[in-house]
Amino acid sequence: MRIYLDNAATTPLDPDVFEAMKPFMLEDFGNPSSTHAHGRKVRAAIESARKKIAELLNCTPGEIIFTSGGTEADNAIINSSISTYGIRHVISSPIEHHAVESTLHNLQKQGVIQLHHVSLDNKGHVDMSHLEELLKANPHALVSLMHANNEIGNVLDIEQVASLCEKYTAYFHSDTVQTIGHYRHDLQKIKIHGLTAAAHKFHGPKGVGFMFIRKDKKIQPFVHGGAQERNMRGGTENVYGIVGLAKALEIAYREMDEHERYIKSLKARMIEKLRTTIPGVEFHGDSENLDRSLYTVLNVSLPESDENEMLLFNLDLQGISASGGSACSSGAAQGSHVLAALYPQSKRGAIRFSFSKYNKPEDIDVAVKVLSELCKIPA
Ligand SMILES: Cc1ncc(COP(=O)(O)O)c(C=O)c1O
């Protein structure tokens, strides 16, 4: 039996989500833009999904716009906030997801924006006083800082960033793809302007997500071509995806406290077992800190060794799916830009394990045993 410990990449679909989607794959196939009964039924399902999501996030349905996932939502908010508000300066970090990082580099290359990187501390957390300095020097900027890092798990205090952005009249976008469905977001309380989500990160289907755009900070559409999504995103909606997204979020909210407790215990178990079996083991970023990192992610830093190059491949051969990323810049392997930014000189190995409600404590025990054997340490 294979063990899946790569839930930050994607999560298995919850069977109840699949059941909710099924009718919209078979009998309820109408185009939601059609005004006849087939269309109206499907339109109602989309609007009820939007309402459900808005209730959970404490915002209004009009502030939720469905997209094809996190990447499109990040691209849309960044590009359109810049063009709508004539923004020239963007404050971000070197460890954002490529959906943000590549989008910003592209805009910088075209001369549309000037990009400013905020300093990070030695654990990879944003230096808030430097952020304030940058905001002071560049008022009306776009700030794009992720809520939680998908590789090292560090969690940002978005409430604090939102307050700073309010003070310096900046537009605040946060890539919340790794936190929606895992933490509660009260959008009346957090004065953020745009955030993004992808259903497949919380046991929903792939290829569907949403963006939240605060109603008093509207942006122009990014995908043109149709009046769908209140003129905000052209294209026939992914109806069963949207229905599945809302169902997955509903389940995630209903079971959140229980799952957080359970998954945190898996992560704590792995930290403890790794510490006792692998001498010199460390954890990248702040991922061993259960209070300031995603409870779903643990990024293991392994002592320098010739075995490190092949670790992921060998874990896979032994039936364990995990993910990698190393600061290696030898050119052979495409290293992680996150680890390269934080540990430019490091030759240590990196394995990201990420957990879900479907993992069992035995999965952790087997993974640690296999990893310690691959590191040539008798368990
Ligand atoms: C932090 C973060 N942002 C954006 C994305 C992209 O989301 P999607 O796969 O839905 O395009 C991911 C998924 O890998 C992610 O982890």
The ligand as a MOL file (V3000), in Angstrom:
LIG
                    3D

  0  0  0     0  0            999 V3000
M  V30 BEGIN CTAB
M  V30 COUNTS 16 16 0 0 0
M  V30 BEGIN ATOM
M  V30 1 C 0.5640 28.7570 -2.2760 0
M  V30 2 C 0.0150 28.3170 -3.5970 0
M  V30 3 N -0.4180 29.2380 -4.4660 0
M  V30 4 C -0.9390 28.8960 -5.6510 0
M  V30 5 C -1.0320 27.5770 -6.0290 0
M  V30 6 C -1.6020 27.2510 -7.3680 0
M  V30 7 O -2.8950 26.7430 -7.2770 0
M  V30 8 P -3.5460 25.9260 -8.5110 0
M  V30 9 O -2.8320 24.6240 -8.5550 0
M  V30 10 O -4.9760 25.7810 -8.1420 0
M  V30 11 O -3.3640 26.7420 -9.7350 0
M  V30 12 C -0.5910 26.5740 -5.1520 0
M  V30 13 C -0.6510 25.1480 -5.5420 0
M  V30 14 O 0.3430 24.5170 -5.7810 0
M  V30 15 C -0.0440 26.9590 -3.9090 0
M  V30 16 O 0.3990 26.0530 -3.0350 0
M  V30 END ATOM
M  V30 BEGIN BOND
M  V30 1 1 1 2
M  V30 2 1 2 3
M  V30 3 2 2 15
M  V30 4 2 3 4
M  V30 5 1 4 5
M  V30 6 1 5 6
M  V30 7 2 5 12
M  V30 8 1 6 7
M  V30 9 1 7 8
M  V30 10 2 8 9
M  V30 11 1 8 10
M  V30 12 1 8 11
M  V30 13 1 12 13
M  V30 14 1 12 15
M  V30 15 2 13 14
M  V30 16 1 15 16
M  V30 END BOND
M  V30 END CTAB
M  END
